[in-house]
Amino acid sequence: MQLDLDQQARNDLAQWGLCMRPQYLPTFKTSTNNDVRLDVLGNPLLISEDYACELDSVISGLKLFDENAHKVAKLYFVGGCGYRVIAEIMNINKKKVGPLLDCSISWVARGLYERNIKKAA
């Protein structure tokens, strides 16, 4: 179950990151003349604005727990930076970026788990 939540958290964070940087995303008109944001592969984003706001609040909570993990998550998912660039920006060793990113993904997975528990209750 933890692996499923981690994978869901990684996918949701990727969608959240793309949603948080709309200036980089192309749009297309649907038959109802609504703008639909696309991901980098041209697929429509599957994340709703409400869920993106929920994820944003979970990520904001991470800032209180581990500020470096918060910065890494923002740079990786929103900024689209690679490990080396993140290490240079944050002035840390490149080997520390992966564990910090894993920490942020686990933090979001925990938030998803709590959200699922609340829905079931």
Backbone as JSON Lines, residues from 0, in Angstrom:
{"i":0,"aa":"M","n":[0.83,-1.2,0.0],"ca":[0.0,0.0,0.0],"c":[0.87,1.26,0.0]}
{"i":1,"aa":"Q","n":[1.98,1.21,0.76],"ca":[2.86,2.37,0.81],"c":[3.43,2.68,-0.56]}
{"i":2,"aa":"L","n":[3.79,1.64,-1.31],"ca":[4.34,1.85,-2.65],"c":[3.31,2.5,-3.56]}
{"i":3,"aa":"D","n":[2.04,2.08,-3.44],"ca":[0.98,2.69,-4.24],"c":[0.8,4.16,-3.88]}
{"i":4,"aa":"L","n":[0.83,4.48,-2.59],"ca":[0.68,5.87,-2.17],"c":[1.87,6.71,-2.61]}
{"i":5,"aa":"D","n":[3.07,6.13,-2.55],"ca":[4.25,6.87,-3.02],"c":[4.15,7.16,-4.51]}
{"i":6,"aa":"Q","n":[3.71,6.17,-5.29],"ca":[3.58,6.37,-6.73],"c":[2.48,7.39,-7.04]}
{"i":7,"aa":"Q","n":[1.37,7.3,-6.31],"ca":[0.3,8.28,-6.5],"c":[0.78,9.67,-6.12]}
{"i":8,"aa":"A","n":[1.54,9.77,-5.02],"ca":[2.06,11.06,-4.59],"c":[3.01,11.63,-5.65]}
{"i":9,"aa":"R","n":[3.87,10.79,-6.22],"ca":[4.8,11.25,-7.26],"c":[4.02,11.75,-8.48]}
{"i":10,"aa":"N","n":[3.01,11.0,-8.9],"ca":[2.2,11.41,-10.05],"c":[1.43,12.69,-9.76]}
{"i":11,"aa":"D","n":[0.85,12.77,-8.56],"ca":[0.09,13.96,-8.2],"c":[0.99,15.19,-8.09]}
{"i":12,"aa":"L","n":[2.2,15.0,-7.56],"ca":[3.14,16.11,-7.47],"c":[3.58,16.57,-8.85]}
{"i":13,"aa":"A","n":[3.73,15.64,-9.78],"ca":[4.09,16.02,-11.14],"c":[2.97,16.85,-11.77]}
{"i":14,"aa":"Q","n":[1.72,16.43,-11.59],"ca":[0.58,17.19,-12.11],"c":[0.47,18.54,-11.4]}
{"i":15,"aa":"W","n":[0.69,18.53,-10.06],"ca":[0.64,19.77,-9.29],"c":[1.7,20.75,-9.78]}
{"i":16,"aa":"G","n":[2.9,20.24,-10.01],"ca":[3.98,21.1,-10.48],"c":[3.66,21.74,-11.81]}
{"i":17,"aa":"L","n":[3.08,20.97,-12.72],"ca":[2.69,21.52,-14.01],"c":[1.54,22.52,-13.86]}
{"i":18,"aa":"C","n":[0.66,22.24,-12.91],"ca":[-0.48,23.13,-12.68],"c":[-0.03,24.46,-12.07]}
{"i":19,"aa":"M","n":[1.03,24.41,-11.27],"ca":[1.52,25.62,-10.61],"c":[2.35,26.51,-11.53]}
{"i":20,"aa":"R","n":[2.7,26.04,-12.71],"ca":[3.46,26.86,-13.65],"c":[2.71,27.0,-14.97]}
{"i":21,"aa":"P","n":[1.54,27.63,-14.94],"ca":[0.72,27.71,-16.15],"c":[1.36,28.5,-17.28]}
{"i":22,"aa":"Q","n":[2.29,29.38,-16.99],"ca":[2.9,30.17,-18.06],"c":[3.7,29.3,-19.02]}
{"i":23,"aa":"Y","n":[4.09,28.11,-18.61],"ca":[4.87,27.23,-19.48],"c":[4.01,26.26,-20.27]}
{"i":24,"aa":"L","n":[2.72,26.2,-19.96],"ca":[1.89,25.17,-20.55],"c":[1.06,25.7,-21.71]}
{"i":25,"aa":"P","n":[1.0,24.95,-22.8],"ca":[0.11,25.35,-23.89],"c":[-1.34,25.03,-23.52]}
{"i":26,"aa":"T","n":[-2.27,25.65,-24.2],"ca":[-3.68,25.34,-24.0],"c":[-4.31,25.06,-25.35]}
{"i":27,"aa":"F","n":[-5.44,24.38,-25.33],"ca":[-6.19,24.19,-26.55],"c":[-7.66,24.41,-26.24]}
{"i":28,"aa":"K","n":[-8.42,24.71,-27.27],"ca":[-9.85,24.95,-27.1],"c":[-10.6,23.63,-27.26]}
{"i":29,"aa":"T","n":[-11.51,23.38,-26.36],"ca":[-12.37,22.21,-26.49],"c":[-13.61,22.61,-27.26]}
{"i":30,"aa":"S","n":[-14.48,21.66,-27.48],"ca":[-15.7,21.96,-28.24],"c":[-16.61,22.93,-27.49]}
{"i":31,"aa":"T","n":[-16.41,23.05,-26.16],"ca":[-17.21,23.99,-25.38],"c":[-16.49,25.31,-25.18]}
{"i":32,"aa":"N","n":[-15.39,25.53,-25.93],"ca":[-14.6,26.76,-25.88],"c":[-13.95,27.01,-24.52]}
{"i":33,"aa":"N","n":[-13.68,25.94,-23.77],"ca":[-12.96,26.08,-22.51],"c":[-11.48,25.83,-22.77]}
{"i":34,"aa":"D","n":[-10.63,26.59,-22.1],"ca":[-9.2,26.34,-22.2],"c":[-8.86,25.14,-21.32]}
{"i":35,"aa":"V","n":[-8.13,24.21,-21.86],"ca":[-7.68,23.04,-21.13],"c":[-6.17,23.06,-21.14]}
{"i":36,"aa":"R","n":[-5.57,23.0,-19.96],"ca":[-4.11,22.99,-19.88],"c":[-3.58,21.62,-20.24]}
{"i":37,"aa":"L","n":[-2.43,21.61,-20.91],"ca":[-1.8,20.38,-21.33],"c":[-0.5,20.18,-20.57]}
{"i":38,"aa":"D","n":[-0.11,18.91,-20.38],"ca":[1.21,18.66,-19.81],"c":[2.25,18.73,-20.91]}
{"i":39,"aa":"V","n":[3.49,18.44,-20.58],"ca":[4.57,18.6,-21.54],"c":[4.48,17.63,-22.71]}
{"i":40,"aa":"L","n":[3.7,16.56,-22.58],"ca":[3.5,15.61,-23.66],"c":[2.27,15.91,-24.5]}
{"i":41,"aa":"G","n":[1.53,16.96,-24.13],"ca":[0.33,17.33,-24.87],"c":[-0.93,16.69,-24.34]}
{"i":42,"aa":"N","n":[-0.84,15.99,-23.2],"ca":[-2.02,15.37,-22.59],"c":[-2.69,16.37,-21.65]}
{"i":43,"aa":"P","n":[-4.01,16.35,-21.58],"ca":[-4.69,17.26,-20.65],"c":[-4.33,16.94,-19.2]}
{"i":44,"aa":"L","n":[-4.16,17.98,-18.39],"ca":[-3.9,17.77,-16.97],"c":[-5.12,17.15,-16.31]}
{"i":45,"aa":"L","n":[-4.89,16.16,-15.47],"ca":[-5.98,15.45,-14.83],"c":[-6.3,15.96,-13.43]}
{"i":46,"aa":"I","n":[-5.52,16.92,-12.97],"ca":[-5.67,17.41,-11.6],"c":[-6.66,18.58,-11.59]}
{"i":47,"aa":"S","n":[-7.56,18.58,-10.61],"ca":[-8.51,19.68,-10.5],"c":[-7.87,20.82,-9.71]}
{"i":48,"aa":"E","n":[-8.42,22.0,-9.85],"ca":[-7.9,23.15,-9.11],"c":[-8.02,22.94,-7.61]}
{"i":49,"aa":"D","n":[-9.12,22.35,-7.17],"ca":[-9.31,22.1,-5.73],"c":[-8.25,21.15,-5.19]}
{"i":50,"aa":"Y","n":[-7.99,20.08,-5.93],"ca":[-7.0,19.11,-5.48],"c":[-5.6,19.71,-5.54]}
{"i":51,"aa":"A","n":[-5.34,20.54,-6.53],"ca":[-4.04,21.22,-6.61],"c":[-3.84,22.12,-5.39]}
{"i":52,"aa":"C","n":[-4.9,22.78,-4.95],"ca":[-4.82,23.63,-3.75],"c":[-4.57,22.78,-2.51]}
{"i":53,"aa":"E","n":[-5.2,21.59,-2.44],"ca":[-4.96,20.68,-1.32],"c":[-3.51,20.24,-1.28]}
{"i":54,"aa":"L","n":[-2.99,19.86,-2.43],"ca":[-1.58,19.45,-2.5],"c":[-0.66,20.61,-2.13]}
{"i":55,"aa":"D","n":[-1.02,21.8,-2.55],"ca":[-0.22,22.97,-2.22],"c":[-0.17,23.19,-0.71]}
{"i":56,"aa":"S","n":[-1.29,22.95,-0.04],"ca":[-1.3,23.11,1.42],"c":[-0.49,22.01,2.1]}
{"i":57,"aa":"V","n":[-0.51,20.79,1.54],"ca":[0.32,19.71,2.1],"c":[1.79,20.05,1.93]}
{"i":58,"aa":"I","n":[2.16,20.54,0.75],"ca":[3.55,20.92,0.49],"c":[3.95,22.1,1.39]}
{"i":59,"aa":"S","n":[3.04,23.01,1.65],"ca":[3.34,24.13,2.54],"c":[3.6,23.64,3.96]}
{"i":60,"aa":"G","n":[2.9,22.6,4.38],"ca":[3.15,22.0,5.68],"c":[4.53,21.38,5.77]}
{"i":61,"aa":"L","n":[5.01,20.87,4.63],"ca":[6.36,20.3,4.59],"c":[7.41,21.36,4.9]}
{"i":62,"aa":"K","n":[7.13,22.6,4.54],"ca":[8.09,23.69,4.79],"c":[8.37,23.83,6.28]}
{"i":63,"aa":"L","n":[7.36,23.6,7.11],"ca":[7.54,23.69,8.56],"c":[8.35,22.5,9.08]}
{"i":64,"aa":"F","n":[8.23,21.34,8.43],"ca":[8.91,20.13,8.87],"c":[10.36,20.1,8.37]}
{"i":65,"aa":"D","n":[10.56,20.35,7.08],"ca":[11.9,20.31,6.48],"c":[11.93,21.3,5.32]}
{"i":66,"aa":"E","n":[12.52,22.45,5.58],"ca":[12.53,23.52,4.59],"c":[13.3,23.14,3.32]}
{"i":67,"aa":"N","n":[14.38,22.37,3.48],"ca":[15.16,21.95,2.32],"c":[14.36,21.01,1.42]}
{"i":68,"aa":"A","n":[13.62,20.08,2.02],"ca":[12.78,19.16,1.23],"c":[11.7,19.95,0.49]}
{"i":69,"aa":"H","n":[11.17,20.98,1.13],"ca":[10.17,21.84,0.5],"c":[10.75,22.54,-0.72]}
{"i":70,"aa":"K","n":[11.95,23.1,-0.56],"ca":[12.6,23.8,-1.67],"c":[12.92,22.85,-2.82]}
{"i":71,"aa":"V","n":[13.39,21.65,-2.48],"ca":[13.71,20.66,-3.51],"c":[12.45,20.27,-4.28]}
{"i":72,"aa":"A","n":[11.34,20.05,-3.58],"ca":[10.09,19.7,-4.25],"c":[9.64,20.81,-5.19]}
{"i":73,"aa":"K","n":[9.72,22.04,-4.75],"ca":[9.33,23.17,-5.6],"c":[10.23,23.27,-6.83]}
{"i":74,"aa":"L","n":[11.54,23.17,-6.61],"ca":[12.46,23.29,-7.73],"c":[12.3,22.14,-8.72]}
{"i":75,"aa":"Y","n":[12.06,20.94,-8.22],"ca":[11.96,19.77,-9.08],"c":[10.63,19.73,-9.83]}
{"i":76,"aa":"F","n":[9.52,19.86,-9.1],"ca":[8.21,19.69,-9.73],"c":[7.69,20.96,-10.39]}
{"i":77,"aa":"V","n":[7.87,22.1,-9.77],"ca":[7.36,23.34,-10.35],"c":[8.4,23.95,-11.3]}
{"i":78,"aa":"G","n":[9.64,23.98,-10.84],"ca":[10.69,24.59,-11.66],"c":[11.21,23.71,-12.78]}
{"i":79,"aa":"G","n":[11.0,22.41,-12.65],"ca":[11.48,21.48,-13.67],"c":[13.0,21.33,-13.68]}
{"i":80,"aa":"C","n":[13.64,21.6,-12.56],"ca":[15.1,21.51,-12.47],"c":[15.54,20.08,-12.21]}
{"i":81,"aa":"G","n":[16.71,19.73,-12.72],"ca":[17.31,18.44,-12.45],"c":[18.09,18.45,-11.14]}
{"i":82,"aa":"Y","n":[18.59,17.29,-10.75],"ca":[19.3,17.15,-9.49],"c":[20.52,18.08,-9.41]}
{"i":83,"aa":"R","n":[21.3,18.13,-10.47],"ca":[22.51,18.93,-10.47],"c":[22.19,20.42,-10.32]}
{"i":84,"aa":"V","n":[21.19,20.88,-11.03],"ca":[20.8,22.3,-10.95],"c":[20.28,22.62,-9.55]}
{"i":85,"aa":"I","n":[19.47,21.72,-9.0],"ca":[18.95,21.94,-7.64],"c":[20.1,22.01,-6.64]}
{"i":86,"aa":"A","n":[21.07,21.11,-6.79],"ca":[22.23,21.12,-5.88],"c":[23.0,22.43,-5.98]}
{"i":87,"aa":"E","n":[23.13,22.95,-7.19],"ca":[23.85,24.22,-7.37],"c":[23.06,25.38,-6.78]}
{"i":88,"aa":"I","n":[21.76,25.39,-7.0],"ca":[20.93,26.49,-6.48],"c":[20.92,26.5,-4.96]}
{"i":89,"aa":"M","n":[20.8,25.31,-4.37],"ca":[20.7,25.21,-2.91],"c":[22.06,25.09,-2.23]}
{"i":90,"aa":"N","n":[23.12,24.99,-3.02],"ca":[24.47,24.87,-2.5],"c":[24.62,23.65,-1.59]}
{"i":91,"aa":"I","n":[24.14,22.5,-2.08],"ca":[24.26,21.24,-1.36],"c":[24.86,20.2,-2.31]}
{"i":92,"aa":"N","n":[25.25,19.07,-1.77],"ca":[25.78,17.98,-2.56],"c":[24.66,17.36,-3.4]}
{"i":93,"aa":"K","n":[24.99,16.98,-4.63],"ca":[24.0,16.39,-5.53],"c":[23.4,15.11,-4.95]}
{"i":94,"aa":"K","n":[24.17,14.39,-4.15],"ca":[23.69,13.14,-3.55],"c":[22.6,13.37,-2.5]}
{"i":95,"aa":"K","n":[22.47,14.58,-2.0],"ca":[21.46,14.88,-0.99],"c":[20.11,15.24,-1.61]}
{"i":96,"aa":"V","n":[20.09,15.55,-2.9],"ca":[18.85,15.98,-3.54],"c":[17.84,14.83,-3.6]}
{"i":97,"aa":"G","n":[18.29,13.64,-3.97],"ca":[17.39,12.48,-4.07],"c":[16.67,12.16,-2.76]}
{"i":98,"aa":"P","n":[17.41,12.04,-1.64],"ca":[16.74,11.79,-0.37],"c":[15.78,12.9,0.06]}
{"i":99,"aa":"L","n":[16.13,14.14,-0.25],"ca":[15.22,15.24,0.08],"c":[13.95,15.17,-0.77]}
{"i":100,"aa":"L","n":[14.1,14.79,-2.03],"ca":[12.93,14.63,-2.9],"c":[12.08,13.46,-2.42]}
{"i":101,"aa":"D","n":[12.72,12.37,-2.0],"ca":[11.98,11.22,-1.45],"c":[11.23,11.61,-0.19]}
{"i":102,"aa":"C","n":[11.84,12.48,0.61],"ca":[11.19,12.97,1.82],"c":[9.91,13.73,1.48]}
{"i":103,"aa":"S","n":[9.99,14.57,0.47],"ca":[8.8,15.35,0.08],"c":[7.71,14.45,-0.49]}
{"i":104,"aa":"I","n":[8.11,13.43,-1.25],"ca":[7.11,12.5,-1.8],"c":[6.46,11.71,-0.68]}
{"i":105,"aa":"S","n":[7.24,11.27,0.3],"ca":[6.67,10.55,1.44],"c":[5.74,11.44,2.25]}
{"i":106,"aa":"W","n":[6.1,12.72,2.36],"ca":[5.24,13.67,3.08],"c":[3.88,13.78,2.4]}
{"i":107,"aa":"V","n":[3.88,13.87,1.09],"ca":[2.63,13.97,0.34],"c":[1.86,12.64,0.42]}
{"i":108,"aa":"A","n":[2.57,11.52,0.38],"ca":[1.91,10.21,0.51],"c":[1.21,10.1,1.86]}
{"i":109,"aa":"R","n":[1.86,10.62,2.91],"ca":[1.23,10.63,4.23],"c":[-0.03,11.48,4.21]}
{"i":110,"aa":"G","n":[0.05,12.63,3.53],"ca":[-1.13,13.49,3.41],"c":[-2.25,12.81,2.64]}
{"i":111,"aa":"L","n":[-1.91,12.06,1.59],"ca":[-2.91,11.32,0.83],"c":[-3.54,10.23,1.69]}
{"i":112,"aa":"Y","n":[-2.71,9.56,2.48],"ca":[-3.21,8.5,3.37],"c":[-4.2,9.06,4.38]}
{"i":113,"aa":"E","n":[-3.84,10.19,4.99],"ca":[-4.75,10.83,5.95],"c":[-6.03,11.28,5.27]}
{"i":114,"aa":"R","n":[-5.91,11.76,4.06],"ca":[-7.09,12.21,3.3],"c":[-8.02,11.02,3.02]}
{"i":115,"aa":"N","n":[-7.44,9.86,2.65],"ca":[-8.24,8.67,2.38],"c":[-8.9,8.15,3.64]}
{"i":116,"aa":"I","n":[-8.21,8.25,4.78],"ca":[-8.79,7.82,6.05],"c":[-9.99,8.7,6.4]}
{"i":117,"aa":"K","n":[-9.85,10.01,6.21],"ca":[-10.95,10.92,6.52],"c":[-12.15,10.68,5.62]}
{"i":118,"aa":"K","n":[-11.89,10.36,4.34],"ca":[-13.0,10.08,3.42],"c":[-13.74,8.81,3.81]}
{"i":119,"aa":"A","n":[-12.99,7.81,4.31],"ca":[-13.6,6.54,4.67],"c":[-14.43,6.66,5.94]}
{"i":120,"aa":"A","n":[-14.1,7.61,6.8],"ca":[-14.8,7.75,8.08],"c":[-16.14,8.4,7.93]}
